[in-house]
């Protein structure tokens, strides 16, 4: 129990212990990420289209408010931190799982009375009809060669149209099967891709596995034809036979339907194609849609304009479709196509502008970067005051890139000048930074709100160099406005300015307890600890001793009269400190009371000792000089 009490006592002591000296951290490079760990401004893959966002859009349209929204499709919106956080924020579900009212329905189900919004997932088991098959199964699937993935069952076949047949063989037994399959193309057709009219192949199929193969053909003439069904034999016994297939081959399609996008194309109705583009879900390829299927039609300028207008209205962009703008010399669509070409934009520069291209920092590789803490050497500087060297490699590269980008602009904007001021301050080029900042139109930031706080902080910071005659009123008024700012990092910056101003105006009372428990006051605690630390420095000025001090109420001065010749012969390498006089009684002592409000003072050496060779020791609060 005593040990536990001692531990609590130690904890209390730690909370009020002065902070020790802490070395400055290494400079860190910061940039605006826009999305979590994503420095790119334009990144359409960050939040992708999925059913969840469709549900949310429908909810907004119906209710006019984002509140009360739930969707079981949130499971499709978890491809990144940004999207996951957005989903958690939009779903109107409780963060704690409340108790729901559940009631059994006599073994036939369950009744749920919700006390809060909830999403329920269920799984059902239904009775299905039994299908009895042999160990080996074989089926045919016919498809158009240029629409292979279509699920549509072909009823009519066109003359001179390429078709394919996919033969699917499945082994549903528990052992591998060695067999022979015999297949042939339909009668009335001709083979393609250098295949035979019919062929017999030996195959081996492992247990519970499937294999497929395809062959292609076309019908040169119309008519009604059949196909000999593929059959599988083991030894001399036929064990599986595919269904017989019949083919109605025609010159023109009679059975016109809109089951697939290719059916719509084959109808020859351009307006039907436009209507489909205006309503179908093109992202998932509804009805087998693919942009490549309509590229050949885009040579018609009128149809091209209709297609691009329809897609533009739906915020859908396809690069190959838009490139036909060069064929038709359509400036509007050419401009959109060029602005999507990042490779071309990067070569055009950062601020190149023409009727077709308008570049900006957002479309280039340049972005503003911050560096903190950036501490430059005061001694042994690299370069001179007019051309100081930048030792931080990352900052040097950023600054050079910034200058290159700015050189491409006809005129620097207020935001550019603010960035320029910041980069000059990082190099301790104060006078140049003040001149550049004076060119900024502050009303721009008041009207636009963008970067207003950053502009205000720069204004307050530079007031320390320009506002001495006015008592730094600009810095004080600005910092007071942001003293309660909710973002801690910015609040600390403005609070530090207020602390500096307080010291300048009336001094600060540091005789108060230090609170090390509050981590948000870490910088203030460190600063308080530094100011509470006693400091002492002495210099001889004629017959007086000048003392610079802090947190020392009084001094004890000891005078030792020495004979230099005797002292040198005994101790030729005497230390500069007074440790060698620790056991010698001083010739005279003097106590001096210091003014707490002052930081320096001076006093004369005792008149009767002024003509002697002396060692003077000054001590106070454990400090010695």
C-alpha positions in Angstrom: 0.0 0.0 0.0 2.9 2.4 0.9 4.5 1.6 -2.5 1.2 2.6 -4.2 1.0 5.9 -2.3 4.7 6.6 -3.2 3.9 6.0 -6.9 1.0 8.5 -6.7 3.3 11.0 -5.1 5.8 10.5 -7.9 3.1 11.1 -10.4 2.1 14.4 -8.8 5.8 15.5 -8.7 6.1 14.6 -12.5 3.2 16.8 -13.3 4.9 19.9 -11.9 8.5 19.2 -12.8 10.2 21.7 -15.1 10.9 20.5 -18.6 14.6 19.8 -19.4 16.3 21.1 -22.5 14.9 19.6 -25.7 16.8 19.7 -29.0 14.9 21.1 -32.0 13.4 18.4 -34.2 14.5 17.7 -37.7 12.8 19.7 -40.4 9.7 17.9 -41.8 8.1 18.5 -45.2 4.3 19.0 -45.2 1.9 19.2 -48.1 -1.9 19.4 -48.5 -3.1 15.9 -49.1 -6.7 16.7 -50.0 -7.6 13.1 -49.3 -6.0 10.9 -46.7 -2.4 10.2 -47.7 -3.2 11.3 -51.2 -1.3 14.5 -52.4 -3.1 14.5 -55.8 -6.0 17.0 -56.2 -7.6 15.1 -59.1 -7.9 11.5 -58.4 -11.2 9.9 -59.6 -10.3 6.5 -58.2 -10.3 7.7 -54.6 -14.1 7.4 -54.5 -15.5 5.1 -57.2 -19.0 4.6 -58.4 -20.9 1.9 -56.7 -24.5 1.1 -55.5 -24.0 2.8 -52.2 -23.6 6.2 -53.9 -26.6 5.5 -56.1 -28.7 4.9 -53.0 -27.4 8.1 -51.4 -28.2 10.1 -54.5 -31.7 8.7 -54.6 -32.2 9.5 -50.9 -31.1 13.1 -51.4 -33.5 13.4 -54.4 -36.5 12.0 -52.5 -36.0 13.7 -49.1 -33.8 16.7 -49.8 -31.7 15.9 -46.8 -28.8 13.6 -46.0 -30.2 12.7 -42.6 -31.9 9.4 -41.9 -30.0 7.6 -44.7 -29.2 3.9 -44.5 -28.1 1.5 -47.2 -27.2 -2.2 -47.2 -24.9 -1.5 -50.2 -22.3 0.2 -47.9 -20.3 -3.1 -48.3 -19.4 -2.0 -51.8 -17.9 1.3 -50.6 -14.9 0.2 -48.7 -12.0 0.5 -51.2 -10.1 3.1 -49.2 -9.8 5.2 -46.0 -11.4 8.2 -47.6 -14.5 6.3 -48.8 -14.8 4.3 -45.6 -14.8 7.4 -43.5 -17.4 9.1 -45.8 -19.6 6.0 -45.5 -19.4 6.0 -41.7 -20.3 9.6 -41.6 -23.3 9.3 -44.0 -24.9 6.2 -42.6 -27.5 7.2 -40.0 -26.6 4.2 -37.8 -25.8 4.3 -34.0 -22.1 3.8 -33.2 -23.2 1.7 -30.2 -25.3 -1.4 -30.9 -28.6 -0.9 -29.2 -30.8 -3.8 -27.9 -33.5 -4.6 -30.5 -36.8 -6.2 -29.7 -36.8 -9.8 -31.1 -39.7 -12.2 -31.1 -39.8 -15.7 -32.5 -42.6 -16.7 -34.8 -43.0 -20.3 -33.7 -40.0 -21.6 -35.7 -41.2 -20.0 -38.9 -39.1 -16.9 -38.6 -38.4 -13.9 -36.3 -40.0 -10.6 -35.8 -37.7 -7.5 -35.2 -39.0 -4.3 -33.8 -36.2 -1.8 -34.3 -35.4 0.7 -31.6 -32.8 2.5 -33.8 -31.9 2.5 -37.5 -30.5 -0.8 -38.5 -29.5 -2.9 -41.5 -30.6 -6.5 -41.6 -28.9 -9.2 -43.9 -30.7 -12.5 -44.4 -29.9 -15.8 -46.1 -32.7 -18.2 -47.3 -32.5 -21.8 -48.2 -35.2 -22.8 -50.8 -36.1 -26.2 -52.2 -34.9 -26.8 -55.8 -35.8 -29.4 -58.4 -33.4 -32.3 -58.7 -31.4 -32.8 -62.0 -30.0 -36.2 -62.7 -26.9 -36.2 -64.9 -24.2 -38.6 -65.9 -20.6 -38.3 -64.8 -19.6 -36.5 -67.9 -21.6 -33.5 -69.3 -21.1 -31.8 -72.7 -23.0 -28.7 -73.9 -22.7 -26.1 -76.7 -22.8 -22.3 -76.6 -23.0 -20.3 -79.7 -22.0 -16.6 -79.9 -21.2 -13.8 -82.3 -17.4 -13.5 -82.6 -17.4 -9.8 -81.9 -19.8 -10.1 -78.9 -18.4 -13.2 -77.2 -19.5 -12.4 -73.7 -23.2 -11.8 -74.6 -25.6 -14.0 -72.6 -28.2 -13.7 -75.3 -29.3 -17.0 -76.9 -29.0 -16.8 -80.7 -32.2 -17.6 -82.7 -31.2 -16.3 -86.1 -27.8 -16.5 -87.9 -26.8 -14.0 -90.5 -25.1 -14.9 -93.8 -21.3 -14.1 -93.9 -21.3 -13.3 -90.2 -18.6 -15.0 -88.0 -19.9 -17.2 -85.2 -18.2 -19.3 -82.6 -19.1 -22.4 -80.7 -17.8 -23.0 -77.2 -17.9 -26.6 -76.2 -18.0 -27.1 -72.4 -17.2 -30.5 -70.8 -17.6 -31.2 -67.1 -16.5 -34.2 -65.0 -18.8 -34.5 -62.0 -17.3 -37.8 -60.8 -14.9 -38.4 -58.0 -12.1 -39.7 -60.3 -10.3 -38.4 -63.4 -11.7 -39.4 -66.8 -9.9 -40.3 -70.0 -12.2 -40.0 -73.0 -12.5 -39.1 -76.7 -14.7 -36.3 -78.0 -16.0 -36.0 -81.6 -17.3 -32.7 -82.8 -18.1 -31.0 -86.1 -19.1 -27.6 -87.4 -22.8 -27.1 -88.5 -23.8 -28.3 -91.9 -23.9 -25.6 -94.5 -21.1 -23.7 -92.8 -17.4 -23.2 -93.6 -14.6 -23.5 -91.0 -12.4 -20.5 -90.0 -8.9 -20.2 -88.4 -7.6 -23.3 -90.3 -9.8 -25.9 -88.5 -11.3 -29.1 -89.8 -15.0 -29.7 -90.6 -14.9 -32.3 -87.9 -12.4 -33.6 -85.5 -11.9 -36.3 -82.8 -9.7 -35.5 -79.8 -8.4 -37.4 -76.8 -8.7 -35.6 -73.5 -8.2 -36.1 -69.8 -10.3 -34.4 -67.2 -9.7 -34.4 -63.4 -12.4 -35.0 -60.9 -14.8 -32.2 -60.4 -13.3 -30.0 -63.1 -14.3 -28.4 -66.4 -12.6 -27.7 -69.7 -13.7 -25.7 -72.8 -12.6 -25.2 -76.4 -13.9 -23.0 -79.2 -14.0 -23.1 -83.0 -15.3 -20.6 -85.5 -17.4 -20.8 -88.7 -19.7 -18.8 -91.0 -22.7 -19.5 -93.3 -22.2 -18.5 -96.9 -25.8 -19.1 -97.9 -29.2 -18.8 -96.1 -31.2 -21.9 -95.2 -32.1 -24.2 -92.3 -29.3 -26.4 -91.1 -28.5 -28.7 -88.2 -25.4 -29.7 -86.3 -24.2 -33.2 -85.4 -24.1 -33.0 -81.6 -20.7 -33.5 -80.0 -20.4 -36.9 -78.2 -18.0 -38.4 -75.7 -16.9 -42.0 -75.8 -14.9 -44.1 -73.4 -13.7 -47.2 -75.0 -16.4 -48.1 -77.5 -19.3 -46.7 -75.5 -20.9 -43.3 -75.9 -21.3 -41.8 -72.4 -22.4 -38.3 -73.1 -24.1 -36.5 -76.0 -24.8 -32.7 -76.5 -28.2 -31.5 -77.5 -28.9 -31.3 -81.3 -28.8 -27.7 -82.5 -30.8 -26.2 -85.4 -29.8 -23.1 -87.3 -32.0 -20.6 -89.3 -29.7 -18.6 -91.5 -31.1 -15.5 -93.1 -29.9 -12.6 -95.2 -31.4 -10.0 -92.8 -32.4 -10.4 -89.2 -36.2 -10.9 -88.8 -36.2 -11.3 -85.0 -35.3 -7.7 -84.1 -34.9 -7.2 -80.3 -33.1 -4.9 -77.9 -31.9 -7.6 -75.6 -28.2 -6.6 -76.2 -26.5 -3.4 -77.2 -25.4 -5.1 -80.4 -29.1 -5.7 -81.3 -29.6 -1.9 -81.0 -26.6 -1.3 -83.3 -27.8 -3.8 -85.8 -31.2 -2.1 -86.0 -29.5 0.8 -87.7 -31.4 3.3 -85.7 -29.0 6.0 -84.5 -31.6 7.6 -82.2 -32.0 4.3 -80.4 -28.3 4.3 -79.8 -28.4 7.8 -78.3 -31.4 6.9 -76.2 -29.5 3.9 -74.8 -26.4 6.1 -74.0 -28.7 8.6 -72.2 -30.3 6.0 -69.9 -28.1 2.8 -69.6 -25.5 2.1 -66.9 -22.5 2.4 -69.2 -19.9 1.8 -66.4 -21.0 -1.8 -65.8 -21.5 -2.4 -69.6 -25.3 -2.8 -69.5 -26.5 -5.1 -72.3 -22.9 -5.8 -73.3 -22.1 -2.2 -74.0 -18.6 -1.2 -75.0 -17.4 2.1 -76.3 -15.4 0.3 -79.0 -18.6 -0.9 -80.6 -19.6 2.6 -81.6 -16.2 4.1 -82.7 -16.8 3.3 -86.4 -20.0 5.3 -86.3 -18.3 8.5 -84.9 -17.1 9.5 -88.3 -20.5 10.9 -88.8 -20.2 14.4 -87.3 -23.8 14.8 -86.4 -23.8 11.5 -84.6 -20.5 12.4 -82.9 -22.0 15.6 -81.6 -25.0 13.8 -80.3 -22.9 11.2 -78.5 -20.5 13.6 -76.9 -23.4 16.0 -75.8 -25.2 13.0 -74.2 -22.1 11.7 -72.4 -21.1 15.2 -71.3 -24.5 15.7 -69.8 -24.1 12.5 -67.8 -20.5 13.4 -66.7 -19.1 10.4 -68.6 -15.8 10.6 -70.5 -14.2 8.2 -72.9 -10.8 9.0 -74.2 -11.1 7.3 -77.7 -14.6 8.8 -78.3 -13.3 12.3 -77.5 -10.3 11.9 -79.8 -12.7 11.9 -82.8 -13.0 15.6 -82.1 -9.7 16.1 -84.0 -11.2 14.4 -87.0 -14.2 16.7 -86.9 -12.2 19.8 -85.7 -14.5 20.4 -82.8 -12.7 23.0 -80.5 -14.9 22.3 -77.5 -14.3 18.6 -77.4 -10.7 18.9 -78.4 -10.1 21.2 -75.4 -11.7 18.6 -73.1 -9.6 15.8 -74.6 -6.4 17.8 -74.3 -7.1 18.8 -70.7 -7.4 15.1 -69.8 -4.0 14.4 -71.3 -1.7 14.8 -68.3 1.4 13.9 -70.3 0.7 16.7 -72.8 -0.1 19.2 -70.0 3.2 18.5 -68.2 5.1 19.4 -71.3 3.1 22.6 -72.0 4.3 24.1 -68.7 2.5 25.2 -65.5 0.8 28.4 -66.7 0.6 28.0 -70.5 -2.7 29.2 -71.8 -4.3 29.1 -75.2 -7.7 28.6 -76.8 -7.3 24.8 -76.4 -5.1 24.5 -73.3 -5.2 26.2 -69.9 -2.6 24.9 -67.5 -2.5 25.6 -63.7 -0.6 24.3 -60.7 -3.4 21.8 -60.1 -2.7 20.1 -63.4 1.1 20.2 -63.0 3.6 18.4 -60.8 4.1 21.6 -58.7 2.5 21.9 -55.2 3.1 24.1 -52.3 5.1 22.5 -49.5 5.7 23.6 -45.9 8.8 23.0 -43.8 8.9 23.0 -40.0 10.9 23.5 -37.9 13.3 25.3 -40.3 16.3 26.6 -38.4 19.2 28.3 -40.3 22.7 28.7 -39.0 23.5 32.1 -37.5 27.2 31.5 -37.5 29.3 29.9 -40.3 26.6 30.8 -42.8 26.7 29.4 -46.4 26.7 32.3 -48.8 26.1 35.9 -47.9 23.2 38.1 -46.8 22.1 38.8 -50.3 22.4 35.2 -51.6 22.2 32.7 -48.7 22.6 29.1 -49.4 19.9 26.6 -48.7 21.3 23.6 -46.9 18.0 21.6 -46.7 18.0 19.6 -50.0 14.2 19.1 -50.1 13.5 22.8 -49.5 16.1 23.8 -52.1 14.5 21.6 -54.7 11.0 23.0 -53.8 12.2 26.6 -53.9 13.9 26.2 -57.3 10.8 24.6 -58.7 8.7 27.4 -57.3 10.9 30.0 -58.9 10.7 28.1 -62.2 6.9 28.0 -62.1 6.6 31.6 -61.1 8.9 32.6 -64.0 6.3 31.2 -66.4 3.5 33.6 -65.2 2.9 37.0 -66.7 1.9 38.4 -63.3 2.1 37.0 -59.8 -1.2 36.6 -58.0 -1.7 37.5 -54.3 -1.5 33.8 -53.5 1.8 33.6 -55.3 3.2 36.5 -53.4 2.1 35.0 -50.1 3.9 31.7 -51.0 7.0 33.7 -52.0 6.9 35.6 -48.7 6.8 32.3 -46.8 9.7 30.8 -48.7 11.8 34.0 -48.1 11.1 33.8 -44.4 12.3 30.2 -44.3 15.7 31.5 -45.6 15.8 34.4 -43.0 15.6 36.9 -45.8 13.4 39.2 -43.7 13.7 42.5 -45.5 12.9 40.9 -48.9 9.9 39.1 -47.4 8.6 42.4 -46.0 8.9 44.0 -49.4 7.1 41.1 -51.2 4.4 41.0 -48.5 3.7 44.7 -48.9 2.7 44.1 -52.5 -0.2 41.7 -51.5 -3.7 43.0 -51.7 -5.2 41.9 -48.4 -8.7 42.5 -49.5 -8.4 39.5 -51.9 -8.2 37.2 -48.9 -11.0 38.9 -47.1 -13.3 38.5 -50.1 -12.4 34.9 -51.0 -11.7 33.5 -47.5 -9.2 31.1 -49.0 -5.9 31.3 -47.1 -7.2 34.2 -45.1 -5.9 32.8 -41.8 -2.4 32.1 -43.4 -2.3 35.7 -44.6 -3.3 37.0 -41.2 -0.6 35.0 -39.5 2.0 36.2 -41.9 0.9 39.8 -41.3 1.1 39.3 -37.5 4.5 37.6 -37.7 6.0 40.4 -39.9 4.6 43.0 -37.5 7.4 42.0 -35.1 9.9 43.5 -37.6 7.8 46.5 -38.7 5.5 47.4 -35.9 7.8 48.6 -33.1 6.6 52.2 -33.4 2.9 51.2 -33.0 3.6 48.8 -30.2 2.9 45.8 -32.4 -0.9 46.5 -32.5 -1.4 44.6 -35.8 0.1 41.4 -34.4 -1.9 41.7 -31.2 -5.3 42.4 -32.8 -4.9 39.5 -35.3 -3.7 37.0 -32.7 -6.5 37.8 -30.3 -9.0 37.1 -33.1 -7.6 33.5 -33.5 -6.9 32.8 -29.8 -9.9 30.5 -29.6 -9.4 28.8 -33.0 -10.5 25.2 -32.8 -7.5 23.7 -34.7 -4.8 23.3 -32.1 -1.8 23.6 -34.5 -2.9 27.1 -35.6 -4.1 28.1 -32.1 -0.7 27.4 -30.7 1.0 29.6 -33.3 -1.2 32.6 -32.5 -0.9 32.0 -28.8 2.9 32.1 -29.1 2.6 35.6 -30.7 0.4 36.7 -27.8 2.9 35.4 -25.3 5.7 37.3 -26.9 3.6 40.5 -26.9 2.8 40.0 -23.2 6.5 39.8 -22.3 7.1 42.9 -24.3 4.3 44.9 -22.7 4.4 44.0 -19.0 6.5 40.9 -18.5 5.2 37.6 -17.4 4.8 36.2 -13.9 6.5 32.8 -14.0 6.0 32.0 -10.3 3.2 29.7 -11.0 3.0 25.9 -11.1 3.9 24.0 -14.2 1.2 21.7 -15.6 2.8 18.9 -17.5 -0.3 16.8 -17.5 -2.0 18.7 -20.3 -0.2 17.7 -23.5 -1.8 20.5 -25.5 0.3 23.0 -23.4 3.5 21.2 -24.0 5.2 24.1 -25.9 4.0 26.6 -23.3 5.3 24.4 -20.5 8.7 24.1 -22.1 8.8 27.9 -22.5 7.8 28.4 -18.9 10.5 26.0 -17.8 13.1 27.9 -19.7 12.1 31.2 -18.2 12.0 29.7 -14.7 15.6 28.4 -15.1 18.2 30.7 -13.3 20.8 32.2 -15.5 23.9 34.2 -14.6 26.6 35.9 -16.7 29.2 38.5 -15.6 31.6 40.8 -17.4 34.3 43.2 -16.0 33.9 46.7 -17.2 36.6 49.0 -15.8 36.1 49.0 -12.0 32.6 47.6 -12.2 31.1 44.2 -12.8 28.1 44.0 -15.2 25.7 41.2 -14.4 23.1 39.7 -16.7 20.7 37.4 -14.8 17.3 35.8 -14.7 15.3 34.4 -11.7 18.0 35.2 -9.2 16.9 37.4 -6.3 20.3 38.1 -4.8 24.0 37.5 -5.4 27.0 36.7 -3.2 30.3 38.3 -4.3 33.6 36.9 -3.0 36.9 38.7 -3.5 40.2 36.7 -3.4 43.5 38.7 -3.4 46.2 36.9 -5.2 50.0 37.1 -5.9 50.3 36.2 -9.6 54.0 35.1 -9.4 53.5 32.8 -6.4 50.2 31.5 -7.8 51.8 30.7 -11.2 54.7 28.9 -9.6 52.4 26.7 -7.6 49.7 26.1 -10.2 50.9 27.2 -13.7 47.7 25.8 -15.3 45.1 27.2 -12.9 41.5 26.7 -14.0 39.3 29.6 -15.0 36.8 28.5 -12.4 37.1 29.2 -8.6 37.3 25.6 -7.6 40.9 26.1 -6.5 39.8 28.7 -4.0 37.1 26.4 -2.4 39.2 26.1 0.8 40.4 29.7 0.9 38.6 32.3 2.9 37.8 35.3 0.7 39.3 38.6 1.6 35.9 40.3 1.5 32.3 39.3 0.7 29.4 41.4 -0.6 25.7 40.6 -0.9 23.7 42.3 -3.6 20.0 42.3 -3.9 18.7 42.3 -7.5 15.6 43.8 -8.9 13.3 41.0 -10.2 11.8 43.1 -13.0 15.3 43.9 -14.5 17.5 41.5 -16.4 20.8 43.2 -15.9 22.6 45.3 -13.3 26.1 46.4 -12.4 28.1 47.1 -9.2 31.5 48.5 -8.3 34.3 46.5 -6.8 35.1 47.4 -3.3 37.2 50.6 -3.3 40.0 49.2 -1.1 40.5 46.2 -3.4 40.3 48.0 -6.7 44.2 48.2 -6.9 44.8 44.6 -6.0 45.1 41.5 -8.2 41.8 39.8 -7.6 39.8 36.7 -8.4 36.1 37.6 -8.1 33.5 34.8 -7.6 29.8 35.7 -8.1 27.1 33.1 -7.1 23.4 33.0 -6.9 20.7 30.2 -7.0 23.4 27.6 -7.6 24.8 29.5 -10.6 28.5 30.7 -10.5 30.4 33.2 -12.6 
